[in-house]
Amino acid sequence: MDLKHTGVSEFLSWRHASGMLRDPLYRNSFFMAFTSVFNAGCGFFFWMIAARLYTVEQVGMATALISALGLVVLLSRLGFDVSAIRFFSVEDRGRVVSTSLVVTTAACILAGVVYLLSLDLFAPSMRFLREPGFALAFLLIGAASSAAAVTGNAFIADRRAEQYFMQNLLMALRIPALVPLVYLGVFGIFGCLGIAYLLAFAFGIFMLQRSFAIRPVVDTGFVSRSFRFSAWSYASSILSNAPTLVLPIMILNILGEAEAAKYYIAFAIGNLVLIIPGSLGTSLFVEGSHGESLKRGVIRAGAAGMALLVPAVAVLVIAGDRLLGLLRGEYVEAFDLLRIVALSSFFVAAYSFFVPIQNVRMRVESVVRINALRCVLLLGLSYLLMQRYGILGTGYAWMATYMAVTIAAVWVAWREGWWRG
């Protein structure tokens, strides 16, 4: 086989390094990957410091609270996070961003209110959120998180991943904020994120306004034209992200705060390796939406992803216990879970490429079906297996789910004739 013409040789050859940096796919992938690595590093130090300043129980409750906030933001996106990228190059950019900001922020506040009213049903241990001060803080932080995400998506859609990195650089200020807010306990951790989201949103608005106008208006034409794609993307996004946000709350209710903390930290470190295929998949979606060759992009992204993923997984499998030990001794108990999550990343990588390929091809229905399978298997198996194996059961469920999802994705690709180009 002549490797000279393969994506592997292109990626590994230093001769092509300068050309790769000029290529939008690789340049944006690099900045998004670097941003993700930076965020992961900040996240690791954030939780390492939090683990030393706060009790395991406080960390566990904070992770469940953060997951609840993520669930509220997820429900409020309404598919605009994906459709804004898909239609950014063919619609008025200012109106796309403005519409996304207004609609998703309003939806976030509404979803937050509904969640607070449903605490007795879904999260009895979070009833303290009903207190006016805590409730207001929860809603405001949720709105800031949603708005910051919209501006971040705008940077990615506009191929300005370097500014997306700068936006995330500001969010690193959540780390030193842990110290003065320690007296707030659980809300000290939560409040640090609120400060970071506000700074990220302010930077995003400032930079985007220099390129196009952002106003508090809703472009009903854009909403109408993107409705079908947004609706399917919304359903897909909920089915894709809800399980990972529901699991910490489920573990909190079944196994308690300490186990929720160990689970969250192990998954956070284990998923570090997914930065690589995730960033490449997002960049593949952006470039495909701008009309670049999808087949060529997949070959290059796949080669780059595997070349980096293998050594990253090996590091976690061999030395993951040392990383866990840096946080606190109790977290080393989650090392077996960390290993399973890391080894599962090869199956997760296949899923990470399947979704953007189908989004570019406007075959969102198949993504929804795959995500529905993933949602049912992950939540169902996790609930059953954690009863017997504790948090390790969620690792078994994670591995089994993504093996099944990979098989289903391969079947869809074969049925739709990907091999014929």
N, C-alpha and C positions, 0 to 999 in steps of 0.2 A: 504493500500500500504506500502510495507517495504521500508522505506526511507534509510535504511542502505546500500542499493545497488544502490542508485541513485546518479547522478552527484551533486545534491543539497547538500546532506548530506556530500559527500566527500569534497565539497568546504567549507562548513560551519564548519566542524569538526576541531578543533585545533589539534587534534591527528594526522592529516595528513599534518600539516603545513610543517614539515621538508622534508617529502617525496615530497610534491608539489614543493618545491624549487629545488629539484634535478631533477624533471621532466622537460625535455627540453621544452615542451609545456608551462607549467606554468612559468618556469624561463625566457624564452624569452618573453613571454607575459608580465611578470612583468617588465622587463627592457624596453620593448617597450612602455608599458603603462606609466611607470615612466618617460621615455623620452618624451612621448607625453604630460604628465602632466607638466613636467618641461618646455617644449617648449610653452605650452599654458600659463603657468605662466609668462614666459619671454615675450611672445607675448602680454599678458595683460599689463604688466608693460611698455613694449615698446610703445604700443599705448596710454597708460595713460600719459606717459611723452611726447610723440609726440603731444598729444592733448593739453597739457599745453604750449608747446614751439612753436607749429605751429598753424596756423589758421585752422578752420574747412575746408575751401576751399582747403588749401594746403594738409591736410590729405586726403580729398576726391580725389584730383588729384593723390596723391601718391598711394592710394589703387588701383585706376584704372591702374596706371603704373605698379604696382606689379602684378596685374592680367594679364596685357598684357605680361609681362615677363614670367609668369607662363604658358600662352597659347603658347608662343614660345617654351619653354622647353618641354611642353607636346607634341607638334607636332614633336619634334626632338627625342623623345624616341624610336620610331619605334618598340615598343614591347619588347625592350631589358630589360626594368625594371622588367618585369614579367618572361620572358624566362630565364634570368640570374639566378633567384631564382629556377625556375622549373628544369633547367638542371645543376645546380651548382654541385650536388652530383655525376653526371655521366659523366661530361666533365672535361677537364683540367681547373682547377680553374683560373690559371694565364691567359690563353688564353681567357676565358670567360670574365673576367674583362677587359683585354686589348682591346678586340674587342668592348665591350660595350662602353668603354671610347672614343676610336678613332671615331667610327661611330656616336655616339650620339653628341659628341662635334662638329664635322664637320657639322652635320645636324642642330644643334642649331644655329650656326653662319649663315648658309644658310637661315634658317627660320626667323632669326632676320632681315636679309637684306630684305627679301620679305615683312616682316611686315612694316619695315620703308618705303619701297616704296609704300605701300598700305594705308598709314595714311589718305590720302584724302578721301578714301572710307569708312574705318572702324572707324577711330578715329580722326576726324578733329581737336579736341581740343588738340591733342598731336603733332601737327605739329612742335613744338619746338625740337622734337627728331631728326629732319632732320639736325640740326646744327652739324657740325663734332664732336665737343667734346662730346655732349650728345649722338650722335649716337654710337661713339666708346665705351663710358661708358656702354651704353645699351647692346651692343654685348658682351663686356668682362664680365659683371656681369652675363649675360645669360649663357655664356660658363662656368663660375665658378659654377653657380647654377647647371647646368647639370652634370658637373664632380663630384661635391660633392654628388649629388643624387646617382650616379653610385657607388661610394665607400661606401655610406651608405647602399645601397642594398646588396653589397658584404658582409658587416658585418652581416646583417640579414640572408642572405643565408648560411653563414658559422656558424650560431648559435653563433655569438659573439655579442649579443645584448648589452652587457655591454660596448663594445668599440663603438658601435653605440651611446650609451648614452654619452660617453666621447666626441665624435665628436660633438654632439649637444650642449654639455656644452660650447665648444669654441664659438658657435654661439651666446651665451648670451652676448658676447662683443659688439653686435650691440646696446645694451641699452645705455651704457655710451657714445658710439660714437655719439649719437643724439645731445649731448650738443655742442661739438666743430664744428659740421657740420651744425648747425642751420642756419648759414648765407647763406647756399646754397638753402634754401627753400625746395621745393619739392624734389630736388635731394639730399638734406641732409638726408631725410628719406631713399631714394633709395640707396644712397651710403653706409649707415650703413649696409644694407643687403649684398652689394657687398663685404665689408670687412669680414663679417661673413662667406660668402660662400668660399672665398679664404682660410681662416683659416681652415675651415672644410675639404676642399679638400686636403690641405697640410697634415693635420693629417691623413686623410684616406689613402693617398698614402704611407706615412711613415709606418703606422702600417701594411698595407696589404703586403708591400714589405718584411716584416720580415717573412711572411708565404709562399709566392710564388712570382715569378717574374712577374712584370708588364712592358710590353714593347709596344712601339707604332706600334703594328702589328694588322692585321685583320685575324682571323682564318676563312677562307672561308668555311671550313668543318663544323664548329659550326654554321655559318650563314645558311648554306644549310640545316643542320639537324633540326634546330629550326625554319626554315622559316615559315612553316604553323602555328605553335603555336604562333610565334612572330607576324605574320600578323594579326591573329584574335585577339590577345591580344592588338595590337596597335589600331585596330578599336574599340575594347571595351573600351580601356583607353581614347581615344578621346571622344567617346560618353558619357563616365562616367564623365570625369573631365571638358570638355569644357564648359558645361552650367554654372558651378559655377565660371569659369574664365571670361566668356563672360558677365555675369550679371552686375558686377560692371561697365564695360565699357558701357553697355546698359543704366544703370541708370545714369551714368555721362552724356551721350548724351541726355537723355530724361528729367531727373529731376534736373540735376546740381550737382556741387561738394559737397555741404553740405549734400544733401540726399544720395549721394554715400557713404559719410563718415559714416553717421548714419546706413545705411544698412550694410556696411562692419563690423562695430564694433558689431552690434547686432548679425550678423551671426557668427562672430568669437567667441563670448562668448557663444552663443547658441549651437555651435558645439563642445564645450568643452566636453560635455557628450558623444560624439561619440568617444572619445579617447578609451573608454572601449571596445565596440564591435569591433572597428577598429583594435586595438592592438591584441585582441584575434583572429580576423579573419586572420590577417597577420601571426600570429604564427601557426594557424591551417593550413594555406597554406604551410608554411615551413615544419612542421612536416609531413603533408600528402605527400609532395614531397620527404621526406626521408623514406617513406614506413610505417609510423605509422598508426594505425587503425583510419580511418576517422570517423566511426560511434561513437567510444568512444570519440574521440576528440571533435566532435560536441556536444555531451551531456555535457561534462565537460565545454567546452567554453560557451555554451548557459546558463548553470546554473550560472556560474561565472558572465557572462555579465548582466543577469537580476538582480542578487543580488546587483550589484553595480549601475546599471543604474537607478533603481527606486528612491533611495534617491538623486542621483545627479540631476535628472530632477526636483524633488520636490524643491530643493534648488533654482534652477534658476527660477522656476515659482513663488515662494514666494518672493525671495529676489533679483531677477535680476535687479530691478530698482536701488538698492543700488550699485550694481557693475557698472552699466552704469553711475551713478552719480559720481563715483570716477574719471572717465575720464574727464567729462565736463558736465555742466548742459544740454546742447543741446541734448546730446545723450540719456537722459532719455525718450525723445519723441519716441524712438524706442523700448520701453519696451514691447508693445503689440506684435511687431514682434518677439522679443526675446522669449516670451512665446510660440508662435506658433512653432517656430523652435525647442525649447526644447521638447515640447509635440510630435513633429513629430519624435523624435529620436527613438521611439520604432519601427516604420516602417522602419526607416533607418537601424536599427540594423539587422532586418531580411535580408535586402539587403546586408549588410556587411558580413553576413555568407554565403549567397547564392553564391556570386562571388567566394570566395576561394574554396568552395566545388566543384563547376563546373570546376574551373581551375585544381584542383587536378585530377578530373575525365576526364580531357582533353575534356570537353564538352563546349569549348569556344564559339561555335556558339550561344548557348542559352544565354550566357552572353551578346553577342553583340546585340541580339534581345531585351533583357531586357533594355540594356543601350540605344538603339535607341529609345525605348518607353519613357524612362526617359528623354532623351535629348529633344525630340519633345514636350513632355508635359510641362517640366519645363520652357523651353525658350518661347514656345507659350503662355502658361497660364500667365507667368510673364509679357510678353509684353502686353497682353490684360488687365490683372488685375491692373497693375501699372498705367495704364491710368486713372483708376477710383479711386483706393484706395492708390495710391502712393507706398511707399516702403512696406506698409503692404500687398499690393497685391502680392508681391513676397513670403510672408509668406504663404498666402492662396495657391499659386501655389505650393510651396514646400510641404505642407501637402497633397494636392490632388495628386500630382505626386507620392509620396512615398506610399500612400495608393494603388494607381493603380499598382505600381511596386511590392508591397508585394503580391497582389492578383495574378499577373502574375507569380511570383516566386513560389507560392504555386501550381499553375496549372502545371508548369513545373515539380515540384517535384512529383506531383501525376502522371503525364503522364509517367515519367521515372521510377516510382516505387521505390522511395526512402524508402517508408514505409516497403518495403520487404528487406531492408538492401543492 
